Amino acid sequence: MVCQQAHTNADSGRRRRDEFYREKRQLISALFNTHASNFPVTFVFADGRSIQLELFACKATGTFQSFGISSATTGTTTTTRAPVCSLQWIAIGTTVAGVTNNSSTDTSRLNTPRDVFLDTVNTLVVADTTNNRIQRWTIGAIQGATVAGQADGGVGTDATQLSGPEGVAVDPNGNIYVADTVNNRVQLWPLGATQGTTITGLGLNSPTGIAYDANLNRLFVADTGNNQVIQYTLSNPVVSAVVAGTNAAVPPNPLNAPTGIFYDAPSDSLIIANRDANNIIQWFLATNTFLVLAGDPAGTAGTALNRLSAPRGVTLDSNRNIIVADTGNHRIILFAFGSPTDGTKTGRIIAGTGAAGNDD
C-alpha cells in the first residue's frame, strides 16, 4: 500500500511538471527585424510581455559595439560591453588540397599554387602554377582532377597546354577562365573541354589575377606587367578596354604590379591587390576614380598592422571585410571596409604568424 501511494505521488508530480513545461513552450514567439542596422530580436509572451535583444555585428577589430536587452513592460534597458568578439578565426589551418612540403605532378599534389576559386558546386578550382595546370578538388577529397592544361605538368603554347598559370575564375555554367601567365594570354576552357580557346593574348604582359562579373558577362584581368586592369566584355566579338591604371610608369599611375583582383558588384568596383605598391586599391569603374583601402598610400611596406608587404590576393567576405594575402609578411590579414583611407587603418591577423614555414 505504501509503495502504491509513492507511485501515485510521483505520477502526480510528473503531470504537474509536464503541464508547466507545456505552458512555458506556449509563452513565447520571436520576431526578427533584419532590416534594422542593429538587428533587433523581439520575444513576445502569451500574457503580452515582450523582451527585445539588440544584436550587434562582430567588427573586424574583434569587438562588439554593445549587446542590449530591453523589456517592454518596464521600459528599462541594460547594456553590456564585450571586450572581444566571441566569433574568432581558428588560428590553426587545415590542409584541404595538396600535401604539406611535398610537390609533384601526382594528382594528390600541388606545386606553387597561386590562386583558388570556390565554384557554385562547392569545389575548389586551383591554379597549380608550377605544374602548368588547373586542378579541381572536391572538398574532402585526397586527389584533384586536371580540368585545364596537362595532367603530367607538360608546358607549352598550344591549345591543350598552359605555362605558369597564376589566375583562375569559373562562371555559373562551369566554364573556366585562366590567366596563362607565362604565355601572356587568357584562355577559356569550356566545361568538360580538353583544350582551351584564347580570349586574348595581344598586348598582355604577365597577366595574373582574374575576376568574372556574372551580371554583365565581363571578365577582368590584372595585366600585371603593364600596371593596369583590362575588362573583356564576352560578347561576339570580345570587346576589351583598360578600366584601371594607364600602362604608365609609377607614379603617376597608382597601380604597380596589380596581382589579385575581386569584382564588387554592389559598388561596381574592383578591389585590387597592388603588389609592388604594398596596398589595396578600390577602383570605381563608372567614375575611373580610386581609394586606398588598406596599406600605405605612399607604397611603403611594413609589418605593422596598418602595413602590407607585396600583397598578392584579396577578397571581400559576406560582411564586406577585406581579406588580404599579405604575401611578404607570411600572413592573412583582415581589414574593415571603408574609411579611413589614409594609411592609418589597422587590420587583424587571421592566419599565419608573420614568419615563413610549413605551418604558416
C-alpha positions as a printed NumPy array, in Angstrom:
array([[  0.   ,   0.   ,   0.   ],
       [  2.804,   2.406,   0.799],
       [  4.527,   1.62 ,  -2.468],
       [  1.352,   2.301,  -4.408],
       [  0.93 ,   5.712,  -2.727],
       [  4.508,   6.691,  -3.606],
       [  3.894,   5.742,  -7.207],
       [  0.755,   7.869,  -7.302],
       [  2.565,  10.904,  -5.872],
       [  5.357,  10.505,  -8.443],
       [  2.845,  10.36 , -11.29 ],
       [  1.163,  13.494,  -9.986],
       [  4.49 ,  15.301,  -9.841],
       [  5.361,  14.348, -13.396],
       [  1.957,  15.561, -14.621],
       [  2.416,  18.938, -12.928],
       [  5.93 ,  19.23 , -14.376],
       [  4.748,  18.33 , -17.897],
       [  1.894,  20.837, -17.683],
       [  4.349,  23.505, -16.543],
       [  6.707,  22.939, -19.491],
       [  3.827,  22.757, -21.977],
       [  2.697,  26.133, -20.698],
       [  6.207,  27.549, -20.981],
       [  6.525,  26.339, -24.547],
       [  3.382,  28.265, -25.451],
       [  4.537,  31.508, -23.905],
       [  6.95 ,  32.794, -26.45 ],
       [  7.269,  33.768, -30.108],
       [ 10.133,  35.554, -31.81 ],
       [ 10.11 ,  38.437, -34.281],
       [ 13.271,  39.181, -36.266],
       [ 13.802,  42.531, -37.982],
       [ 16.712,  42.048, -40.368],
       [ 16.268,  45.485, -41.945],
       [ 17.456,  47.411, -38.908],
       [ 21.137,  48.187, -38.596],
       [ 21.389,  46.651, -35.134],
       [ 19.282,  43.536, -35.93 ],
       [ 16.689,  43.605, -33.065],
       [ 15.068,  40.34 , -31.976],
       [ 11.765,  40.612, -30.058],
       [ 10.38 ,  37.774, -27.908],
       [  6.6  ,  38.101, -27.257],
       [  4.968,  36.221, -24.346],
       [  1.365,  34.979, -24.219],
       [  0.499,  37.437, -21.428],
       [  1.556,  40.403, -23.583],
       [  5.006,  40.948, -22.121],
       [  7.901,  41.289, -24.561],
       [ 11.678,  41.315, -24.367],
       [ 13.894,  42.75 , -27.087],
       [ 17.528,  41.835, -27.669],
       [ 19.637,  44.089, -29.834],
       [ 22.353,  42.053, -31.503],
       [ 25.306,  43.978, -32.873],
       [ 27.57 ,  42.635, -35.599],
       [ 31.073,  41.429, -34.879],
       [ 33.522,  44.092, -36.006],
       [ 36.728,  43.47 , -37.933],
       [ 38.619,  44.6  , -34.853],
       [ 37.181,  41.654, -32.947],
       [ 34.83 ,  43.718, -30.745],
       [ 31.09 ,  44.203, -30.345],
       [ 29.662,  47.709, -30.092],
       [ 27.176,  46.555, -27.468],
       [ 24.662,  43.886, -26.59 ],
       [ 21.371,  45.354, -25.358],
       [ 18.347,  43.756, -23.681],
       [ 15.201,  45.806, -23.088],
       [ 11.857,  44.903, -21.507],
       [  8.697,  46.48 , -22.895],
       [  6.842,  46.126, -19.58 ],
       [  9.326,  48.082, -17.501],
       [ 10.815,  50.388, -20.102],
       [ 14.292,  49.716, -18.778],
       [ 17.323,  48.787, -20.855],
       [ 20.515,  47.105, -19.762],
       [ 23.611,  47.093, -21.912],
       [ 26.864,  45.212, -21.506],
       [ 30.116,  45.657, -23.371],
       [ 32.074,  42.731, -24.757],
       [ 35.873,  43.277, -24.931],
       [ 36.371,  40.822, -27.784],
       [ 34.105,  39.273, -30.347],
       [ 33.021,  35.771, -29.414],
       [ 33.371,  34.663, -33.027],
       [ 37.07 ,  34.202, -33.737],
       [ 39.039,  32.742, -36.622],
       [ 40.628,  29.389, -35.84 ],
       [ 44.364,  30.039, -35.624],
       [ 45.421,  26.638, -36.953],
       [ 44.639,  25.899, -40.592],
       [ 43.622,  22.594, -42.162],
       [ 45.079,  21.338, -45.441],
       [ 42.269,  20.781, -47.953],
       [ 44.303,  20.261, -51.139],
       [ 47.84 ,  19.026, -51.726],
       [ 50.362,  17.644, -49.262],
       [ 52.464,  19.853, -46.976],
       [ 56.045,  20.315, -48.22 ],
       [ 55.63 ,  17.659, -50.917],
       [ 55.293,  18.865, -54.509],
       [ 54.966,  16.752, -57.646],
       [ 52.645,  16.222, -60.614],
       [ 50.779,  13.431, -58.821],
       [ 47.019,  14.116, -58.616],
       [ 47.276,  14.409, -54.831],
       [ 49.994,  17.076, -55.05 ],
       [ 50.326,  20.732, -55.993],
       [ 53.358,  22.857, -56.843],
       [ 53.337,  26.585, -56.037],
       [ 49.555,  27.109, -56.248],
       [ 48.896,  30.81 , -56.811],
       [ 45.113,  31.154, -56.986],
       [ 41.973,  29.342, -55.864],
       [ 38.289,  29.727, -56.733],
       [ 35.311,  28.185, -54.926],
       [ 32.723,  27.409, -57.618],
       [ 28.934,  27.125, -57.423],
       [ 29.019,  23.366, -56.75 ],
       [ 31.321,  23.84 , -53.74 ],
       [ 34.531,  22.544, -55.297],
       [ 37.925,  24.231, -55.259],
       [ 39.484,  25.18 , -58.591],
       [ 43.219,  25.721, -58.102],
       [ 45.834,  27.384, -60.31 ],
       [ 48.603,  24.783, -59.866],
       [ 51.159,  27.201, -61.243],
       [ 54.457,  25.333, -61.433],
       [ 52.638,  22.189, -62.618],
       [ 51.191,  24.225, -65.519],
       [ 47.632,  23.061, -64.915],
       [ 44.309,  23.825, -63.251],
       [ 43.081,  21.29 , -60.703],
       [ 39.561,  20.764, -59.369],
       [ 39.27 ,  19.428, -55.816],
       [ 36.05 ,  18.215, -54.276],
       [ 36.135,  19.318, -50.659],
       [ 37.294,  16.403, -48.539],
       [ 38.924,  14.536, -51.442],
       [ 42.553,  13.444, -51.287],
       [ 43.123,  13.851, -55.034],
       [ 42.359,  16.507, -57.584],
       [ 41.384,  16.256, -61.25 ],
       [ 43.01 ,  18.223, -64.062],
       [ 40.455,  20.445, -65.811],
       [ 42.83 ,  22.631, -67.852],
       [ 46.376,  22.038, -69.046],
       [ 48.226,  18.74 , -68.96 ],
       [ 47.851,  16.368, -66.001],
       [ 51.551,  15.463, -66.196],
       [ 52.602,  19.108, -65.902],
       [ 53.627,  19.425, -69.534],
       [ 54.266,  23.03 , -70.541],
       [ 53.632,  24.642, -73.911],
       [ 51.797,  27.168, -76.032],
       [ 49.233,  25.099, -77.922],
       [ 45.524,  24.94 , -77.07 ],
       [ 45.873,  21.941, -74.754],
       [ 48.698,  23.426, -72.694],
       [ 49.388,  26.144, -70.162],
       [ 52.551,  27.775, -68.848],
       [ 52.707,  29.035, -65.281],
       [ 49.007,  29.946, -64.864],
       [ 48.526,  32.291, -61.902],
       [ 44.828,  33.159, -62.03 ],
       [ 41.56 ,  31.26 , -62.381],
       [ 37.834,  32.048, -62.307],
       [ 34.736,  29.985, -63.042],
       [ 31.401,  31.244, -64.397],
       [ 27.985,  29.876, -63.295],
       [ 27.995,  27.463, -66.258],
       [ 31.239,  25.86 , -65.12 ],
       [ 33.419,  27.435, -67.817],
       [ 36.968,  28.081, -66.605],
       [ 38.929,  31.262, -67.353],
       [ 42.684,  31.044, -66.915],
       [ 45.345,  33.732, -66.736],
       [ 48.026,  31.801, -68.653],
       [ 50.752,  33.992, -67.238],
       [ 53.966,  32.944, -68.978],
       [ 52.146,  32.602, -72.313],
       [ 50.773,  36.165, -71.903],
       [ 47.21 ,  35.154, -72.75 ],
       [ 43.806,  34.436, -71.236],
       [ 42.305,  31.04 , -72.015],
       [ 38.7  ,  29.844, -71.856],
       [ 38.195,  26.161, -71.114],
       [ 34.506,  25.215, -71.512],
       [ 33.141,  22.72 , -69.016],
       [ 34.488,  19.274, -69.881],
       [ 36.711,  20.508, -72.738],
       [ 40.126,  19.002, -73.459],
       [ 41.543,  22.23 , -74.849],
       [ 41.104,  25.94 , -74.409],
       [ 40.475,  28.866, -76.713],
       [ 42.318,  32.166, -76.455],
       [ 40.124,  35.078, -75.405],
       [ 43.016,  37.438, -75.83 ],
       [ 46.753,  37.425, -75.986],
       [ 47.536,  40.702, -77.702],
       [ 49.492,  43.161, -75.602],
       [ 49.283,  41.329, -72.272],
       [ 52.346,  41.251, -70.047],
       [ 52.327,  38.547, -67.349],
       [ 48.579,  38.535, -66.576],
       [ 47.831,  37.169, -63.11 ],
       [ 44.6  ,  37.937, -61.258],
       [ 41.27 ,  37.295, -62.923],
       [ 37.661,  38.027, -61.893],
       [ 34.302,  37.361, -63.54 ],
       [ 31.154,  39.515, -63.424],
       [ 28.176,  37.209, -63.999],
       [ 25.648,  40.058, -64.248],
       [ 27.188,  41.734, -67.296],
       [ 29.263,  38.796, -68.575],
       [ 32.534,  40.656, -68.116],
       [ 35.995,  39.344, -67.373],
       [ 38.606,  41.451, -65.573],
       [ 42.286,  40.616, -65.922],
       [ 45.187,  42.062, -63.935],
       [ 47.695,  42.894, -66.669],
       [ 50.451,  42.872, -64.083],
       [ 53.474,  43.732, -66.199],
       [ 51.635,  46.671, -67.773],
       [ 50.369,  48.087, -64.439],
       [ 46.727,  48.017, -65.486],
       [ 43.484,  46.031, -65.381],
       [ 41.694,  45.134, -68.599],
       [ 37.979,  44.452, -68.97 ],
       [ 36.75 ,  41.973, -71.573],
       [ 33.068,  42.064, -72.465],
       [ 32.453,  38.472, -73.504],
       [ 30.236,  39.223, -76.479],
       [ 30.94 ,  38.203, -80.057],
       [ 33.388,  39.624, -80.828],
       [ 35.063,  40.191, -77.47 ],
       [ 35.458,  43.883, -76.644],
       [ 38.36 ,  44.973, -74.448],
       [ 39.151,  48.188, -72.587],
       [ 41.607,  49.377, -69.948],
       [ 39.485,  50.127, -66.875],
       [ 42.127,  50.686, -64.171],
       [ 45.656,  52.019, -64.449],
       [ 47.156,  53.613, -67.513],
       [ 50.028,  51.383, -68.662],
       [ 52.2  ,  54.247, -67.451],
       [ 55.106,  54.481, -65.064],
       [ 54.561,  54.65 , -61.318],
       [ 53.826,  57.394, -60.379],
       [ 51.535,  58.965, -61.594],
       [ 49.812,  55.641, -62.264],
       [ 48.69 ,  54.344, -58.832],
       [ 48.89 ,  50.705, -59.948],
       [ 52.225,  48.963, -59.567],
       [ 52.135,  45.275, -60.491],
       [ 48.437,  44.673, -59.719],
       [ 48.028,  40.979, -58.986],
       [ 44.883,  39.703, -57.266],
       [ 41.547,  41.309, -58.152],
       [ 37.989,  40.967, -56.843],
       [ 34.892,  42.394, -58.535],
       [ 32.489,  44.021, -56.062],
       [ 29.069,  44.14 , -57.734],
       [ 27.271,  46.435, -55.215],
       [ 29.728,  49.271, -55.864],
       [ 30.651,  48.262, -59.439],
       [ 34.286,  48.462, -58.468],
       [ 37.439,  46.381, -58.473],
       [ 39.32 ,  45.564, -55.277],
       [ 42.959,  45.255, -56.355],
       [ 45.969,  43.76 , -54.587],
       [ 48.513,  46.359, -55.676],
       [ 51.532,  44.142, -55.09 ],
       [ 54.558,  46.366, -55.633],
       [ 52.806,  49.382, -54.09 ],
       [ 52.105,  47.366, -50.92 ],
       [ 48.471,  48.405, -50.675],
       [ 44.891,  47.504, -51.601],
       [ 43.023,  49.776, -54.   ],
       [ 39.322,  50.108, -54.764],
       [ 38.813,  51.28 , -58.342],
       [ 35.348,  52.597, -59.264],
       [ 34.56 ,  51.651, -62.855],
       [ 31.879,  54.273, -63.538],
       [ 33.969,  57.268, -62.448],
       [ 37.516,  55.975, -63.044],
       [ 38.48 ,  57.029, -59.526],
       [ 40.105,  55.085, -56.714],
       [ 40.657,  54.835, -52.965],
       [ 43.397,  53.142, -50.975],
       [ 41.518,  50.732, -48.698],
       [ 44.459,  49.223, -46.812],
       [ 48.204,  49.621, -46.593],
       [ 50.296,  52.731, -47.129],
       [ 49.081,  55.109, -49.886],
       [ 52.74 ,  56.061, -50.425],
       [ 53.661,  52.424, -51.067],
       [ 55.889,  51.743, -48.058],
       [ 55.999,  48.101, -46.968],
       [ 55.955,  47.123, -43.314],
       [ 54.979,  44.564, -40.707],
       [ 52.745,  46.799, -38.594],
       [ 49.01 ,  46.07 , -38.696],
       [ 48.413,  49.11 , -40.898],
       [ 51.02 ,  47.993, -43.454],
       [ 51.333,  45.285, -46.102],
       [ 54.217,  43.696, -47.972],
       [ 53.752,  42.517, -51.569],
       [ 50.075,  41.506, -51.243],
       [ 49.113,  39.028, -53.979],
       [ 45.463,  38.241, -53.272],
       [ 42.333,  39.954, -51.993],
       [ 38.652,  39.199, -51.476],
       [ 35.636,  40.512, -49.566],
       [ 33.662,  38.356, -47.166],
       [ 29.878,  38.446, -46.708],
       [ 30.254,  41.306, -44.196],
       [ 32.392,  43.26 , -46.685],
       [ 35.536,  42.874, -44.63 ],
       [ 38.694,  42.966, -46.756],
       [ 40.769,  39.787, -46.537],
       [ 44.314,  40.113, -47.883],
       [ 47.023,  37.579, -48.685],
       [ 49.882,  39.643, -47.24 ],
       [ 52.491,  37.573, -49.037],
       [ 55.7  ,  39.269, -47.986],
       [ 54.611,  39.159, -44.356],
       [ 53.523,  35.491, -44.481],
       [ 50.077,  36.185, -43.099],
       [ 46.399,  36.683, -43.931],
       [ 45.081,  39.951, -42.582],
       [ 41.529,  41.293, -42.292],
       [ 40.544,  44.968, -42.548],
       [ 37.152,  46.584, -42.005],
       [ 35.738,  48.005, -45.238],
       [ 35.568,  51.788, -45.659],
       [ 37.316,  54.707, -44.003],
       [ 39.922,  55.656, -43.016],
       [ 41.769,  55.548, -46.321],
       [ 44.866,  57.484, -45.263],
       [ 47.026,  54.521, -44.301],
       [ 46.101,  54.532, -40.612],
       [ 43.561,  51.698, -40.795],
       [ 44.769,  48.693, -38.82 ],
       [ 43.947,  45.101, -39.633],
       [ 43.722,  41.877, -37.677],
       [ 45.832,  38.792, -38.432],
       [ 43.538,  35.812, -39.005],
       [ 46.085,  33.3  , -40.348],
       [ 49.85 ,  32.937, -40.252],
       [ 52.399,  34.174, -37.774],
       [ 54.477,  36.593, -39.816],
       [ 57.249,  34.033, -40.253],
       [ 57.638,  31.709, -43.222],
       [ 57.323,  27.995, -42.671],
       [ 55.371,  24.863, -43.436],
       [ 52.918,  25.717, -40.678],
       [ 52.457,  29.321, -41.839]])
